[in-house]
Amino acid sequence: LGFDLCLSPQAYNIHVNGVLHCRVRYSQLLGLHEQLRKEYGANVVPAFPPKKIFTLTPAEVEQRREQLEKYMQAVRQDPTLGVSETFNSFLRKAQQETQQIPTEEVVLEVLLSNGQKVKVTILTSDQTEDVLEAVASKLDLPDDLIGYFSLFLVRETKDGAFSFVRKLQEFELPYVSVTSLHNSEFRIILRKSYWDSSYDDDVMEHRVGLNLLYAQTVSDIEHGWILVNKEQHRQLKSLQEKVSKKEFIRLAQTLKYYGYLKFDPCVTDFPEKGCHVVVSAGNNELNFQVRLPNEQIKEGSFKVTRMRCWRVTSSVPMSNGPSGSSPGKSEVKLELAFEYLMSKDRLQWVTITSPQAIMLSICLQSMVDELMVKKSGGSIRKMFRRRANGALRRSDSQQAVKSPPLLDSPDASREPMAKLSSKLTSVSLRGISHSSSANDVGANDFHGNYAFEGIGDEDL
């Protein structure tokens, strides 16, 4: 979440990924704060910027904006407050009011990986979990597999591929999020939301889960996210012709970048400033394919267990016009920076400048969460809780997941990437504490990584 102060009227614009989520007044935020204090106690809730009797000077207005931004960031990152219904329902209600979308029944189109469209009847005020449950019901996906999938906001590119904006969160209303962008390129897609491929076995137990996983795997291969050589491609095509979906997935699991999310080309300061990079997230790591200034391409990986912490920073310009009317504008600059244990006793900051920085952060957080669940002996198989306010409306007609078309021949230009094995060289980088940015943020803005604490010397 990032804040931007809109001076006319006197309100605060909360941005998600640089796009307007909602507009709230100081009094509304104060009301939220008082409600959180009542529920969780003053010792749990962060300090709130005090009321002022006199009119604020421009400097005080900016100071309050910064304090409120830090307050909201601190609440969001608190493991109790950030997932509380009080906090999330406040943001959902504010989103609906800001976008002026009344509560009514609508049909929402959700894409599957194979391009198939699933139409669900929902309310405009239905939150992410409600919509996910409605999609699962339409597809006849059993309740205990819903937790393996998530809804993602994506932007469709000209070649039919998708650029990931973010995983839809519990604080937003999917229908409002996608329609308020006023751009048909933005869509909602259903994909698996876990990283460990051993969970595929759970999903493949059920016909619909198998079909969804199969469709996603075929799509990822076709878009070049999973690397396939000619012999592997021949084997995959043969399995596809035999409709051997499980065997197809088993073979795909052995391929490079299986289960990774691939991001749009962006810029990094590693190993030197201004390098162009393609980042992929998967297998508990961020994989870098870096084009150095001398045009040489190097590849390497940053393990999530060796990231001590990370942060996302955004610089959202002051807006005089209607904020959020043109999503994805280039002037919104987003950066993900993480502190990495390069070798024993040597931590180093690495920065990625990308419009998808928030999605990258979400990936890192979900990898850490999954590692911690596994470490504690838990499982991601979850029964979705039924809401007290009644069951969702269900459609009687179940929608089958169709098989995707046969694979196209692999793009020859992609094959050399599989042969890259040279590791990134470690170089000294500027620490974030030496950043020249005027918007440096404090300790509350960092996402601490609890998986990092378990690292030992033998891991290095």
N, C-alpha and C positions, 0 to 999 in steps of 0.2 A: 504494500500500500504506500502510495506517495501522495503528499499534500501539495496543493497549490491554492493560494489565496486569491479569490476573486473579489475585487474591491467594490463592485457594483452589481448586485447588492452585496452588503457585508456578509459574506459566507465563505465557507471553506470547501474547495473541490477535492474530493478524495479520488485519486486516480489509481487504476489498476493497470499496470503495464503501459502507463502513459496515456490511457484512455479514461475519460470521465466515468466514474462509477456512481457517485452521488454527490449532492451538494447539501451541506449541513451548516447550521448556525451554531455559534458558541453555546447558546442556551441548550440546544439539543445535546451537544457533547457533554455539557455539565450534567444534564439529566441522566445520560448514560453512565457517567462517572459515579453519580450518587446511587444509582441502582446497583452498580458493581460493588460499591463499598458496603451497601446494605446486605448483599448476598454473600460476599467473600471476606469482608472485613477490611479495615483501613490499612492493616499491615501487609496485605497482599496486593492491593491496588496501587499503581504508581501515583505520584503527586500530580495534581491537576493545576494548570495555570490559574491563579486567583482572579476573581472579579475585580474590576477597577471602577471607582466612582466617577472619575472624570474621563473625558474623551481621550482616546489613545493618540499619541503622536505617531507619525509614520514609522519611526524606529521601534516604538512599542508594539505597533501592529505586526511588524515583521518578527519581532521577538516572540510575540504570542503565537504566531503561525508556526515558528520553529518548535516552540514548547509543545503545542498541540500535536504536531507531526511526531515528535519524540514520544509523546504520551500514547498515541495510537499505535505506533510501532512497538512500544513496550508491552501494551495490552495484547496485541496480536501475537507476539512472540512468547508470551507467558503460557506455559503448558496447560494451565487451568483456565485462565481468562480468555485466551485466544480461541479456545474451542467451545466456550460457553454459549448457550442458546441466547442469553441476554445480549452478548456482543454481536453474534451473527445475525440475530433477528433485527437488531437495530440497523445494521448495514443493509439487510434485504429490504426492510421497510423504506429506508431512505432512498435506496436505488429505485424502487417502484414509484415513489413520490416525485423524485427528481425527473425521471423519464416520463412522468405523467401517463402511465399505462394503467388503466383501470383493471380491477380483478374481473376476469371473464374467462370462459372456456375457449380454448384455441387449439388448433392443430399445429404441432411442432414437428418439423422434419429433422430426423437424425440420420447421419450417414453411417454405413458400415464400411470396412476397409475395401470391399470389392465394388464400391460405388453404389450399392443397393441403398434405397431410402426406406427408412422405417418411420411411418407417420403415427404419432401418438397424440391422443386427446388429453390435454392437461389444462390446468389453470395458469394464467399469466403469473400468479403469485406462488406457483410451485417451486420449491427450492431444488437444488441439484440432486439431492438424494431421491426426492419424489420422482423427478424426471427419469433418473437412471432406473428406478424401480419400474416405472411405466414401460420403458423400452424393454427391460428384461421380461416383463409380463407378456408384451406383444410378441416377443421372440420365443416365448416358452422356455426361457433360461431359468433353472431352479434357483430358489432363494439363496441357497448356500454357495452359489457361484457368483452372485452379484458383486461381492466384495473383491473379486479378481478383475473387475472391469471398471473403467471410469469414462466420463464424458470429457472431451477435450474441445476447446475452441481452436479452430484452425482457419488458415487463410488458403483458399484454393489458388494454385499457381497456374500459369498458362498451359503447362504441359500436363495438367491433371493431377499433379502431386499436391501434397499439403505441407504448409509451413505452420508449425505449432506455435500458437500464441500462449496458451496456458491450459492447465487442467482446471476445469470448472470447480470452484471452491464452494464450501458450505455457506459462505456469506453472500452468495449471489443467486439470482433467479435466472436460470438459463435462457428462458424466452426473452426476458428483458435485456439480458447481456447481448444477445445476438441481434435482436431487432433494433436496439438503440444505436448500433453501429451504422445503420443505413447503408449497408454495402453488401451486395449479394455474394461477394467473394468469401465472406466470413460464414463458416458453417460449424455445426456441432457434429463430432464424430465419436463413435464408440470404439475403444481399443482396450486391450489388456493393460492393467496398471501395476503389474508386479515386474520384478527384474530377474529373479532367480528362475531359470528355466526348469528346475525340478518341480515347480508348481504347475507346469504344463500338464503333468500327469493327473492332477486333480481336475483340471478343466476338460481334459480329453475323455474323462469318464462319462461325460454326458454328450449326447448327439449335438445339441446346439452349441455347447462350449467348444467341441471339436471343430464344428463348422466355422465358428467365429475365429478361432485360432488359425485354422487353415487359410481362411480368406485373408487374414492379416499377414500371414507368412508369405503367401503368394504376392500380395501387394508390395511388401517390403523388398522382395527379390526383384520384382519388375521395376521398382523405382531405384534400384541400385543401392539400397541401404544394406542389404546382405550381399556379400561378395561371392560370386559363383564362377568357377572356371568351366570350360567347355564340357569336360567329362561329368562334372557334378550336375551341370545343366541337363545333360542327356539323361542322367539317372533320375533327376527330379521330374522331367517331362514324362518319362516312362511310368513313374509312380502315379503321376497325375492322370495319365491315360487309363491306368488300371483303377483309378479312384481309390488309391491306397493312401488315405489322408494321414493316418497315424504314422505310417512309414515315411511319408513325405516330410512331416514335421520332425521326425527323429533324425532324418538326414540333414534337414535345415539346421537343427540344433548344433551340428558339428561344424557349421560354416562360420566364417569370420563375420562379426558384427550381428550375429543372430540375437534378437531381443534388444537391440540398441535403438535409440531414437536419434535420428540424424538432424542436425540443425543447419540453417542457412549459412553460407560463407560469411565470416565476420573478421574482426581484427583482434589480435592479442599482442601483449608486450613480451611474449616468451617465444623464443629465446632472446629476441630483441624487439624494441618498440616498433609498432607498425607492421608486424607480420600478418599476412592473410592466413586464415585458418578455417578448416572445416572441423567442427566439434561434434562428436557423437557421444551419447550417454548410454551406458549399459555395463553389465558385469561388474558393478560396484566401482566404476571408474569413468573419468572423462577422457576420451581418446582424442588426441590432436593430430591432424594432418596439416602441417605447417608449410606454407610456401615462403621460403626465406627471400630476402632482397635479391640474392643472386639467382633466383628462380629454382633453386634446389628444393626438393620436397623432403621433409623429415616427418617421421611419425613417432609418437610416444604416448604414454598413458599416465594419468594422474589418479592414483587409487583414492577412493573416498575415505578410507581408513587413515590415510596420511594427511588429510586436510584437517588442520586444527580448528579452523572456523572459516566462514565466508560471509560476504555481505553483498547486497545489491544496492547500487546508488542510481538515482535518476535525477536528471535536471530537466524539469518541466518548465517551459517558458511562461512568463506572466501573460495572462490572456486578457485582451480587451473585448474580444468578441465572444460569441457563444462557445464555451469551452467544450471540447470533446466532439465538435461537429465534424472534424476531419481526422479520423483515427489513423494511427500509423505514420503520422508526419515525421519527416526525417529530423526535425529539430529536437524531438524528445530523445535524449541520449541516455541509454541504460548500460550499466556496467556490472558485471559479476566479478568480484575479486575473491580469491581464496588464498589462505596461508598454508603452504605445503612443506612437509618435512622432506627436504631433498636428500638429506643424509643425516646421520646421527648428529644432534645438536645444531643443525642448520635449517632454520625455517626461512621461507622465501615467499613473497607475494606474487601471484600470477593474476593478471587482469584480462578479462574478455569483454570487449565492447560489442554489444549485440542487442538488437531490438527484442531478442528472445531471452534476455538475461533472467527475467523472472521465471520463465519456464525452466531454464537451466537450474536455477535455485530450487524450484519445486522438485526436479529430478534428484538433486543431491539430497534434499531432505527425505524424500521417499526411500532412497537407497539406504540412508542411515536408519530410518525407522524400521525398514525390513530387516536389516542386520541385527538391530536391537531386539526385535521380536523373535528372530531365530535364536539369538544368544540366550534369551530367557526361556527358550523351549516352547514358545507360542506358535500360532499358525495364523495365516491371513484368511483362512476359511472363516467367514463370518455370516451369521444369520442377521439379516437386516431387521432392525427393530421396527415394529409396527407403531405408527403414530396414534396418539390418544384421540386425535380429532377425526378418526374414521379412516376407512380404507379408500384407496384411490379408485377412480372409475376405471373399469377394465373393459377392453374390447373382447368380444367373444371370438373373433376371428384371429387365430394365431398366424404369425407370419414366418414362413420358413426361410432359412438362410440359404441362398442359392450358391452353387459352386462358381468360383471365378473362372474366366476363360483360361485356356492353356497359356503357358509362359511364352513370351516373345524370346527371340534369340538374345543372348547376353550382349551388352554393348562392349565392343572390343576395347574401347578407350578406358573401360573401368578395370580391366584385368591387371594392368601393371601395378595398381595400388596394392594388390594382395601381396606383391613381392617386396614391398617396402618393409625393411626390418630395422633400419638404423634408428637408434634412440635419440631423443632430444638431448642436446648438451645443456648442462646446468650452467647458468651464468648469473652474475649478480644483478638483482633488480632493485629498483627503488621500493622501499617499504611504503605501505599506505600512510604510515605516520608522517612521511616526508612529502605527502601529496601536496601539490600547490592548489588543490581545489578549495574554493572558498566555502564549500558545503561539506566540509569534513564532519563526520558524525561520530558520536561517542560509542562507548562500549555496548550500550543497549541495542545498537543497530547490527551487531554481529550475531550470526547464527553459530553458536558453539556446537561442536561435533562430539557427541558422547562416545561414538564408535572409536574416536581417536585415542581415547584414554586406555584402550586395551592393547595398544601397540607396544611391542617389545623390541629390544635390540636385534633379536634374530630375524625380525621382519625386514630389517634394513640390509 
